[in-house]
């Protein structure tokens, strides 16, 4: 393994704690629609599956904002479960909850320490007008660039967004450590791009999927990076 010279972080559920915002939104959508017979966990799982299927199935040259993917996937899920209502209202309800999002407790200190030795960027599947950016600016994190799926016109695990991150850091792929919570988006994507990867497996601990290449590191908290990198 070559010496690490730059760091790339995923944003949501890696730096920013989204708590159970999606689950809350699902429960409120079903309540608004008076869909008492619908299992919220099954609805939530299916919405996630359709959401992933839509953006992962986009062909070369195709692109949709994540807002569009969210509305389309919720519309399909509601149709499958026989739930009535406006999917745009439901997505708006979900997005509004991100006003309450905050950094995980260790993030500021860890990034401040790491930034003294490494350039840091964020590589995230988000739209450019995402609410998380306003919060990040208020926190004044030592981040040199934010690579979004919208600016890249591609989504993790596609190599294009990772190649944009590599260009921003001006390092070789195997000199960059990408840290994220998603096995498919972050670990598979980072590996495909030739990066070193760290899987952030916050409690409750999950098992590594058999079809995902193993990460170079597995951590439960970002403070573990200080022992790895400093």
C-alpha positions in Angstrom: 0.0 0.0 0.0 1.4 3.4 -1.0 1.6 6.3 1.4 -1.6 8.1 1.9 -1.5 11.7 0.7 -5.1 12.8 0.6 -8.5 12.1 2.2 -12.0 11.9 0.7 -15.0 11.6 3.0 -18.6 10.7 2.3 -21.0 13.2 3.8 -24.3 11.8 5.2 -24.0 9.1 7.9 -20.2 9.6 7.8 -19.8 13.3 8.8 -23.4 14.3 9.2 -25.8 12.4 11.5 -29.1 12.0 9.7 -30.5 10.0 12.7 -33.7 8.2 11.6 -35.0 11.0 9.4 -36.0 8.7 6.6 -37.9 6.4 9.0 -39.7 9.4 10.5 -40.7 10.6 7.1 -42.1 7.2 6.1 -44.2 7.0 9.2 -45.6 10.5 8.6 -46.3 9.9 4.9 -48.2 6.8 5.8 -50.1 8.6 8.6 -51.0 11.5 6.2 -52.3 8.9 3.7 -54.2 7.0 6.4 -52.4 3.9 5.2 -52.8 2.0 8.5 -52.5 -1.4 7.0 -49.1 -0.7 5.4 -46.0 -2.0 7.3 -43.7 1.0 7.7 -40.5 -1.0 7.7 -41.4 -2.8 4.5 -42.4 0.4 2.8 -39.1 2.0 3.9 -37.1 -0.9 2.7 -38.9 -1.0 -0.7 -38.5 2.8 -1.1 -34.7 2.4 -0.5 -34.5 -0.4 -3.1 -36.4 1.5 -5.8 -34.4 4.7 -5.1 -31.1 2.8 -5.5 -32.4 1.0 -8.6 -33.3 4.3 -10.4 -30.0 6.1 -10.0 -27.9 2.9 -10.4 -29.6 2.0 -13.7 -28.9 5.3 -15.4 -27.0 4.8 -18.6 -24.1 6.7 -20.0 -25.0 10.3 -20.5 -28.2 10.0 -18.4 -28.5 12.0 -15.1 -31.3 12.9 -12.7 -31.1 15.0 -9.6 -31.5 13.1 -6.4 -34.6 15.1 -5.7 -36.1 13.7 -8.9 -34.9 10.2 -8.0 -36.5 10.7 -4.6 -39.9 11.8 -6.0 -39.9 9.1 -8.7 -39.0 6.3 -6.2 -41.6 7.4 -3.7 -44.2 7.6 -6.4 -43.4 4.0 -7.5 -43.4 2.8 -3.8 -46.7 4.4 -3.0 -48.2 2.9 -6.1 -46.9 -0.6 -5.2 -48.4 -0.4 -1.7 -51.6 1.3 -2.7 -50.8 4.5 -0.8 -52.5 7.7 -2.0 -50.9 11.1 -1.8 -48.5 13.5 -3.5 -44.9 12.1 -3.6 -43.5 15.6 -3.8 -45.1 16.5 -0.5 -43.6 13.4 1.0 -40.1 14.1 -0.3 -40.4 17.7 0.9 -41.4 16.4 4.4 -38.3 14.2 4.4 -35.9 16.9 3.2 -37.2 19.4 5.8 -36.0 17.1 8.5 -32.4 17.7 7.5 -32.6 21.2 9.0 -32.1 19.3 12.3 -29.0 17.4 11.1 -25.7 17.9 12.8 -22.2 16.6 12.7 -21.3 13.4 14.6 -19.6 14.5 17.9 -16.0 13.5 16.9 -16.1 15.1 13.3 -14.8 18.6 14.0 -11.8 17.5 16.1 -10.8 14.7 13.8 -10.9 16.7 10.6 -9.1 19.6 12.3 -6.3 17.3 13.3 -6.1 15.4 10.0 -6.2 18.6 7.9 -2.8 19.6 9.3 -1.2 16.7 7.5 -3.7 15.9 4.6 -5.8 17.8 2.1 -9.5 16.8 2.7 -12.4 16.8 0.3 -16.0 15.5 0.5 -17.3 13.2 -2.2 -21.1 12.7 -1.9 -24.2 11.6 -3.7 -26.1 14.9 -3.2 -27.6 17.7 -5.2 -25.8 21.1 -5.2 -28.6 22.8 -3.2 -28.5 20.1 -0.5 -29.3 21.4 3.0 -26.2 19.7 4.4 -23.9 22.3 2.8 -25.3 25.2 4.7 -24.6 23.3 8.0 -21.1 22.4 6.8 -20.3 26.1 6.1 -21.5 27.1 9.5 -19.2 24.5 11.1 -16.3 25.8 9.0 -14.8 22.3 8.4 -11.3 22.3 6.9 -12.5 21.0 3.5 -10.8 22.0 0.3 -13.6 20.9 -2.1 -17.0 19.2 -2.2 -17.5 16.9 -5.1 -21.3 16.3 -5.6 -23.1 13.9 -7.8 -24.8 16.9 -9.5 -21.5 18.6 -10.3 -20.0 15.3 -11.5 -23.2 14.2 -13.3 -22.6 10.8 -11.8 -23.2 8.8 -8.7 -21.1 6.6 -6.5 -20.1 3.8 -7.1 -19.5 5.1 -10.7 -15.8 5.8 -11.2 -16.4 9.3 -12.7 -17.3 10.9 -9.4 -14.3 9.3 -7.8 -12.1 10.4 -10.7 -13.3 14.0 -10.1 -12.3 13.6 -6.4 -8.9 12.3 -7.5 -8.4 15.3 -9.7 -9.4 17.7 -6.9 -6.9 16.1 -4.5 -4.1 16.0 -7.2 -2.9 12.6 -5.9 -2.7 9.2 -7.4 -5.7 7.0 -6.7 -3.8 4.7 -4.5 -2.5 7.6 -2.4 -6.1 8.6 -1.4 -8.1 7.1 1.5 -11.8 7.3 0.9 -14.0 7.0 4.0 -17.7 6.2 4.0 -20.5 4.2 5.5 -21.9 2.6 2.4 -20.5 -0.7 1.3 -21.8 -0.4 -2.3 -21.3 3.4 -2.9 -18.1 4.1 -0.9 -16.2 0.8 -0.6 -17.1 -0.8 -4.0 -16.8 2.6 -5.7 -13.5 3.6 -4.1 -12.0 0.2 -4.8 -13.1 0.4 -8.5 -11.4 3.8 -8.7 -8.1 2.4 -7.3 -8.4 4.1 -3.9 -7.6 2.9 -0.4 -10.9 2.5 1.5 -12.1 2.7 5.1 -15.6 1.4 5.9 -17.2 3.4 8.7 -19.4 0.7 10.3 -21.0 2.7 13.1 -23.0 0.7 15.7 -25.3 -1.1 15.3 -22.5 -3.1 13.6 -23.3 -4.6 10.1 -21.8 -7.5 8.3 -19.7 -7.0 5.2 -21.6 -8.2 2.1 -20.1 -11.1 0.3 -20.3 -9.3 -3.1 -18.4 -6.2 -1.9 -14.6 -6.2 -1.9 -13.2 -5.9 1.7 -12.1 -2.4 2.7 -8.5 -1.8 3.7 -9.7 -0.5 7.1 -12.9 -1.0 9.1 -13.7 1.6 11.8 -16.6 2.3 14.1 -15.8 5.9 14.8 -13.8 8.5 12.9 -11.4 9.0 15.9 -9.9 5.7 14.8 -8.5 7.5 11.8 -6.1 9.4 14.0 -4.4 6.2 15.1 -4.2 5.0 11.5 -3.1 8.3 9.9 -1.1 10.3 12.5 
